[in-house]
Amino acid sequence: MKTFWLLYKSEAKLSIREMSSVIFGVCVPVGIVVLMAFMENSNEALNRIFASVTTVGICSAGVMGLPLALSSYRERKILKRYQVTPISPIQLLLAHLFFCFTLSLVSMLLIFTLLTVVFNFHYQGSWAAFIPAYLLVMLAVHAIGLIIASLSPSEKATGAINSAVFFPMFFLSGATVPFEILPNGLQKIAGVLPLTQGIKLLKAITFHEQAQIMPIVALLIIITLAGTAIAVRFFKWE
């Protein structure tokens, strides 16, 4: 446990010093919320915004931040140095994961506080259902990031793969552009993205649409378990 917290603190210091993770994982979602809330600020609209934009921090941290950090460490031989220590791949991956989780949760809490204080937001769903669902979406998206981090051959390749995965999620999943206004063809393409399903789950919980919940939960659990297993199995130190 001591090793885990040392790795966690090290990752936190490096990320805060570099700042891109904080900017894309925390500042960008907050900025998007402000713009969207000023355009439409009925409580129903704010609930829709909250359920969707809170996932931007998850996407930024899990798909961009996590793979790029691990690929950078691998290319700079930092992981190779870890290999000759008692640190296991699981400890290293968990430390990175928990820091990304921290960024995502901070982003969500800032969005909630901002909407509540400035726009008189009242969440109309069940917090007891929303919080576990949010954590499940976080796990599923980060599992995708772990696969990229473990299989990508180089930092340059990671950047290209990240862009190919991140930007469709960012623009087509409903996190920034409302899913409902997309053409039918794009909706079908976007429907295969894990983040799209995650946002559908959060909206279903928020607006009490029970019929959609269990199939999406099952899908996200499968993505989480499969992604984690693949990442641990094929993790490369160098």
MOPE-V191932 format. One record per residue. SS is DSSP state (hx for helix, st for strand, lp for the rest). PHI is phi in radians with two decimals (* if undefined). Layout:
BEGIN
SS:PHI, SS:PHI
END
This chain:
BEGIN
lp:*, hx:-1.09, hx:-1.07, hx:-1.02, hx:-1.19, hx:-1.14, hx:-1.13, hx:-1.09, hx:-1.11, hx:-1.09, hx:-1.13, hx:-1.10, hx:-1.12, hx:-1.11, hx:-1.21, hx:-1.16, hx:-1.17, hx:-1.38, lp:1.34, hx:-1.12, hx:-1.10, hx:-1.19, hx:-1.12, hx:-1.36, hx:-1.49, hx:-2.11, hx:-1.21, hx:-1.08, hx:-1.03, hx:-1.11, hx:-1.11, hx:-1.09, hx:-1.07, hx:-1.05, hx:-1.08, hx:-1.20, hx:-1.21, hx:-1.22, hx:-1.34, lp:-2.61, lp:-2.20, lp:-1.19, hx:-1.11, hx:-1.12, hx:-1.14, hx:-1.13, hx:-1.13, hx:-1.13, hx:-1.10, hx:-1.06, hx:-1.16, hx:-1.68, hx:-1.27, hx:-1.09, hx:-1.46, hx:-1.08, hx:-1.09, hx:-1.08, hx:-1.11, hx:-1.12, hx:-1.27, hx:-1.39, hx:-1.68, hx:-1.70, hx:-1.15, hx:-1.10, hx:-1.12, hx:-1.14, hx:-1.12, hx:-1.17, hx:-1.15, hx:-1.11, hx:-1.12, hx:-1.16, hx:-1.21, lp:-1.53, lp:1.17, hx:-1.19, hx:-1.14, hx:-1.11, hx:-1.19, hx:-1.11, hx:-1.06, lp:-1.58, lp:-1.87, lp:-1.25, lp:-1.22, lp:-1.65, hx:-0.99, hx:-1.12, hx:-1.06, hx:-1.14, hx:-1.09, hx:-1.14, hx:-1.08, hx:-1.13, hx:-1.05, hx:-1.17, hx:-1.19, hx:-1.10, hx:-1.05, hx:-1.05, hx:-1.04, hx:-1.10, hx:-1.18, hx:-1.07, hx:-1.05, hx:-1.09, hx:-1.17, hx:-1.13, hx:-1.10, hx:-1.07, hx:-1.12, hx:-1.08, hx:-1.11, hx:-1.22, hx:-1.32, hx:-1.57, hx:-1.99, lp:1.01, lp:-1.35, lp:-2.27, lp:-1.24, lp:-1.76, lp:-1.65, lp:-1.76, hx:-1.11, hx:-1.10, hx:-1.63, hx:-1.15, hx:-1.09, hx:-1.06, hx:-1.14, hx:-1.06, hx:-1.14, hx:-1.16, hx:-1.05, hx:-1.03, hx:-1.11, hx:-1.13, hx:-1.18, hx:-1.21, hx:-1.10, hx:-1.09, hx:-1.08, hx:-1.15, hx:-1.08, hx:-1.07, hx:-1.11, hx:-1.42, hx:-1.73, lp:-1.14, lp:-1.36, lp:-2.74, hx:-1.13, hx:-1.12, hx:-1.11, hx:-1.06, hx:-1.05, hx:-1.18, hx:-1.13, hx:-0.97, hx:-1.08, hx:-1.16, hx:-1.64, hx:-1.20, hx:-1.16, hx:-1.04, hx:-1.11, hx:-1.11, hx:-1.72, hx:-1.88, lp:-1.36, lp:1.81, lp:-1.24, lp:-2.09, lp:-1.79, lp:-0.93, hx:-1.02, hx:-1.16, hx:-1.57, lp:-1.26, lp:-1.03, hx:-0.98, hx:-1.08, hx:-1.19, hx:-1.08, hx:-1.16, hx:-1.16, hx:-1.15, lp:-1.10, lp:-1.49, lp:-1.36, hx:-1.00, hx:-1.19, hx:-1.03, hx:-1.15, hx:-1.10, hx:-1.17, hx:-1.03, hx:-1.11, hx:-1.13, hx:-1.21, hx:-1.09, hx:-1.20, hx:-1.10, lp:-1.84, lp:1.02, lp:-1.75, hx:-1.09, hx:-1.09, hx:-1.52, hx:-1.26, hx:-1.13, hx:-1.06, hx:-1.21, hx:-1.02, hx:-1.07, hx:-1.09, hx:-1.17, hx:-1.14, hx:-1.08, hx:-1.07, hx:-1.10, hx:-1.17, hx:-1.17, hx:-1.10, hx:-1.15, hx:-1.09, hx:-1.11, hx:-1.11, hx:-1.21, hx:-1.15, hx:-1.88, lp:-1.04, lp:-2.04, lp:-1.33, lp:-2.60
END
